[in-house]
Amino acid sequence: MNFEKYPFEKLSLLLADIMPNDKYEPSVLTIGEPKFETPQFIQDELKNSTALLQKYPASAGLSELRKAMISFVAKRFNVNLNLNQIIPTFGTREVLFNFPQFALFDKENPVMAYTNPFYQIYEGAAKASRAEVIYINLNEENNFKAHLSDKELKKCDLVILNFPNNPTSSTMNKEELVWWVKKALEFDFILLNDECYSEIFFDEKNKPICLLEASIEAGNKDFKNILVLNSISKRSSAPGLRSGFIAGDEKILKDYMKYRTYVGCASPVPLQKAAALAWEEQSHVEEFRKIYKKNFELAKEILGIEIPEATFYIWLKVNDELEFTRNLYKEKNIKVLPGSFLGRAGLGKNYVRIALVENEEKTKKVLLRLKEFIDEQK
Ligand SMILES: Cc1ncc(COP(=O)(O)O)c(C=O)c1O
């Protein structure tokens, strides 16, 4: 299968012949992996549950895990789900790869649309599904908001949105998502929003909304054609716990559940026990948010950027993203990700993605060095 090289592999090749300036400590701002310790209570639950390794995990997940996830959705988004409207998953990456294959399997000429630039698994899933792809381009002209024409929407079988967005940090408000829900009903396609970054926000009065809220607002209370994904990886600084969920249209999820029993990606029971606690608990998430907020305040002060509503990425406009990335590594020993590695058809060109996933002290140091580099280029 003709999968693209992963962005990090492309980056290694881009930087392979460069000797970085060893006057500075290496700084890696490329990967969206929080660098904070997973909270102790989550680790303790995992350790205390190891006896349960004796059991095969059920694909449907422990009911306590489903309940914890349902409670998270209710508290955070004011959306009440029943037990058939949610499936615990092994992180969200596996879902993003296998759900399109499930959803498009019966289509003769499957068509899938997704935001561009994007998390590369969407593209792998489209290839594995032999789907024609329609890019939903996010650029400065459209303020990084998703839009397609009716002519394009009519062709779609599956649309993946990703708001809050990786890598552009843009968000869509309720009204804008209601528009998408209505289109999913009008043209009868599945609409899925990848909401992995919904909990990394900075203003309590302006939190990212969930596509399920928009569905209710649109009068689609049983979530026909509508699904969301969320994950504990960024929210709880626990990407190794592999806990996510897919929620929404009960009819689609019933068939998808059957499919998943064959995929065999059920999460080990001790991981599920720890994840259940993490989904229920909110205060640790608030603490992480404070760190990300502080990091962005520093970025605003030092680089003069606007603080986005959500995510931990800076989508920084530069002249030539490849040259910028190479020179920054050479002169300041800082690695960032060229935007063009994350987009297709020219999207992401002239941008780099910078992940602010370190503590305040490290972030301040590296941002000052980055600013020095930018000033030296002028
Ligand atoms: C947009 C987006 N979706 C999904 C994922 C996958 O996260 P996980 O499988 O850890 O839930 C990531 C991880 O970086 C991501 O950036």
PDBQT file of the ligand as one rigid body, heavy atoms in Angstrom, charges set to zero:
ROOT
HETATM    1  C1  LIG A 401      -5.649  15.508  15.486  1.00  0.00    +0.000 C 
HETATM    2  C2  LIG A 401      -5.267  14.273  16.199  1.00  0.00    +0.000 A 
HETATM    3  N1  LIG A 401      -6.142  13.267  16.231  1.00  0.00    +0.000 NA
HETATM    4  C3  LIG A 401      -5.857  12.109  16.856  1.00  0.00    +0.000 A 
HETATM    5  C4  LIG A 401      -4.634  11.915  17.489  1.00  0.00    +0.000 A 
HETATM    6  C5  LIG A 401      -4.371  10.575  18.130  1.00  0.00    +0.000 C 
HETATM    7  O1  LIG A 401      -4.382  10.609  19.484  1.00  0.00    +0.000 OA
HETATM    8  P1  LIG A 401      -4.583   9.317  20.375  1.00  0.00    +0.000 P 
HETATM    9  O2  LIG A 401      -4.537   8.115  19.494  1.00  0.00    +0.000 OA
HETATM   10  O3  LIG A 401      -3.471   9.355  21.344  1.00  0.00    +0.000 OA
HETATM   11  O4  LIG A 401      -5.940   9.463  20.995  1.00  0.00    +0.000 OA
HETATM   12  C6  LIG A 401      -3.682  12.931  17.479  1.00  0.00    +0.000 A 
HETATM   13  C7  LIG A 401      -2.372  12.737  18.108  1.00  0.00    +0.000 C 
HETATM   14  O5  LIG A 401      -1.438  13.472  17.971  1.00  0.00    +0.000 OA
HETATM   15  C8  LIG A 401      -4.013  14.144  16.811  1.00  0.00    +0.000 A 
HETATM   16  O6  LIG A 401      -3.152  15.163  16.756  1.00  0.00    +0.000 OA
ENDROOT
TORSDOF 0
